[in-house]
Structures are given as structure tokens and as C-alpha cells.
Amino acid sequence: MKVYFETYGCALNRADEALMKSLIIRAGYEVVSSISDADVIVVNTCTVRLDTEDRVIRRIKAIRSVLRGKKLVVAGCMASAQPYTVKKVAPEASLLSPQNITRIVDVIKSPKPVHLVRGERDTSYLGVSLEGAIATIPIAEGCLGDCSFCIVKVARRRLRSYKPSLVVNAVKSAVDRGAVEIDLTAQDTASYGIDLGNVRLPDLLMRVLDGVDGDYRVRIGMMNPDTLIPILDDLIPVLRDRRVYKYLHIPLQSGDDYVLKIMKRRYTYDEYREVVKEVRSKVEGISIATDVIVGHPGEDEEAFRNTVSAVKELLFDKVHLAQYTIRPRTESASLAQVPDPVKKRRSSELAKVVEDVGLRLNREYIGSLSKCLITHRGFRGHVVGRTFNYKPVIIRKGGIPLRDGSLMGKHVLVRINEATFYDLRGEVVLD
């Protein structure tokens, strides 16, 4: 039997795809790269935002039009959080939630559609997505948050951390296979280990660094401020290790305390600001990325101005900016909504602020020498490196973007000579 995969969404979904593929191959089936060659089509879905949901639904409809006797499996967050929507769009499809990913072989073997949308994740299996020189390794499923806008908590549910030994072995395997960047991911990496009781994120990171030899870099994934605060003192020494990118992704979501309360975020803006100030004072050159939602219910003009002020004050290196969209089965969906034209206007205004801040910060690197680790190719095929603090650098030689794949996984010395709000551009000095 031949199986085709198509995955949407976050790093966790990519790791889930990798796990499903490994289980299918172990069972003696074949993974193929085109729908026309497949007997089974697996669509691994995302539903974090309305536009993503719409895109996935359109794709499922398009695939249904060419099924011709092939099996269709809808996996991922839509299968878990919106099974009735999936059944309406594709009544013949099997449904496989993230909690049941390890049962993919049972699903494709079944002569009839199977709906596996309940249950708990089997954390004895760990999927590793290896794309070029970058390995994505989940360290936990689910989270402890109760954010009023979030459908992912419905889809992936309660926190379940992977055992440290499993993560360490996965990192070791990835490095042995050529990975030079290890992305440790979760819905909230700072909550890692709370359910295990005897280990937290800094402990896990030290076990990885002590247990895995090699010239690699670890990128720590997104973490919530409220779970970061209790472990911050222990995390800072780990961030100083040369093998760890000086980079943290800490979602702010809003710079207004009233909106944060409606969102059911468990911190105030002042508490968030103190975390950023402390990290920057103790880890030289660290980059801070964040997420901001514009137009959440309860956001009036004053609240929006507070968010704009927060972005200007904290000078984030990167901001993932999104307009709020209603998600089913969330508390925020039932609240009075901000009109779409207002959301669009605010989003446009804040996007300009984000770009201005990013450009100003990145221009400070012009003229500097930076040692970059070449990790991947950009969408135009040129090679991209990362600085010690995870800044993306388009690598050039003689003014022309390099496309030399032989540099992948290597360190090159680059002189930065151009900057955009999003990335840096640099000329190879020594490779």
C-alpha cells in the first residue's frame, strides 16, 4: 500500500507527519510523493486560524474530487477539535486526532472509515522531522493554559511531556543523521516536565547538552511568560551555552492588562516586561520574538494604543502579528467582536511599527562580522545561515546570493552589508 502525506501548520504537525511515516514504513508500506501514486491520502490539518481552516477545507474538497477509490485520512487538529466539520466536508474520510497518531497503521488498514478523535497521546513514540540540516523534535504535547481564544488547547489537550531519555536519544539520532540545528518544540516549552514531577526545561536542556556530542545548535521553542518565570533563573545559564541560540519566543498577545485578562493570559504587561528586561540584562545579544493578536474582543482604542506602546518599548526582534479570528469551541467566540474594518486598520498600523522597529534593530548589524551556521535554503533557493542569536542571514559571494549546497551545516564568516526588517544580508569573508 502506498501512502501520500500533506501537512499544514506548526512544527508539532511536521513532527507528527514524520512519526506517522516511520510507523507506516515499519509496517511495510510505502510513502510516496504524489497523490496519483497513492492508495491512501493523509491530510494532516491545522485549525489555529480561520484562514488556515478555510485553506485546508478547500484542499480536502479538491482531493475528494480526485479520490477515485483511494482512502482519505484527515489527521491533526481539525480531526480533534472540529470532527463534525470534517465529516460534513468529507463523510468518507477516516479521522485521526493528534492523540491517536500512533494508530495510523490501524486506520489505513481498516476497510471502513475509522474515527479516532478521543484518548490520550502515547508518549513512548517520538516523531522527529528532519528537513535538510534542521531537526524538529517535540518535547511535549498539549499545555496547561486556558486561553479564551485558543482552539489548539481543544485539539491537543492536556500537557504530556516526553521522557528526557527519549528526547536525548532523538537529538542524538538527529545529529548522527546530519542535523546541525535542533528545534525543540511544544505548545509551551516552559511547561515541560510539570506533569512528570521531577524535571523541568532547564534540566532537559542540560541532559541534551551533556549527553549529545557534536557541533550543533539548539533552538528553544515558544514558551508562555507565566510558566517561564519560575524557571528563568535556571534557564539563563543554559542560554549562555555556545550550543544554544541566544533566542527566546515569548508571546505577549496584548500590551493591555484588561485584554490580557479577557484572553485569560496569566500575567500582566509589567510582569512580561520584567521578564524581557531580566533576560536581556543577563544574556548578551539575545533576540526576543513574540506574538501579538490585534482586535481581540475587549480591545478598544486605548487598549490597542497600549499594545503599540509595548511593541515600541520592548523592541522585539521579531513579531508574529495576527488579526483575531473567531474559533469554534472557544470562549472568545461568544464575546462582542471588534468590527473587521477596525481590526484591519489596527493590524496595518501595528505592522508598520513592527517593520520600523525590526529594520532599526537589524541595521545595527551592518558592517559587523558574524559567524553564521548554514541551516537551510530560502524560498528562492539561496542558502540561509543563522547568527548566534538566530538572526537569518542571506549568504552572498561577490554580491550574488549563494546556492551552493555544499555549505549546508557549515560555519561561515560573513560581513553584514544590508538589512531588512526581517533578515540580514552578508558577504562571505571566510568559509
Secondary structure, 3 states (H helix, E strand, C coil): CEEEEEECCCHHHHHHHHHHHHHHHHCCCEEECCHHHCCEEEEEECCCCHHHHHHHHHHHHHHHCCCCCCEEEEEEHHHHHCHHHHHHHCCCCEEECHHHHHHHHHHHHCCCCCEECCCCCCCCCCCCEEECCEEEEECEECECCCCCCCCHHHHHCECEECCHHHHHHHHHHHHHCCCCEEEEECCCHHHCCCCCCCCCHHHHHHHHHHHCCCCCEEEECCCCHHHHHHHHHHHHHHHCCCCECCEEECCCECCCHHHHHHHCCCCCHHHHHHHHHHHHHHCCCCEEEEEEEECCCCCCHHHHHHHHHHHHHHCCCEEEEEECCCCCCCHHHHCCCCCHHHHHHHHHHHHHHHHHHHHHHHHCCCCCEEEEEEEEECCCCCEEEECCCCCEEEEEECCEECCCHHHCCCEEEEEEEEECCCCEEEEEEEC
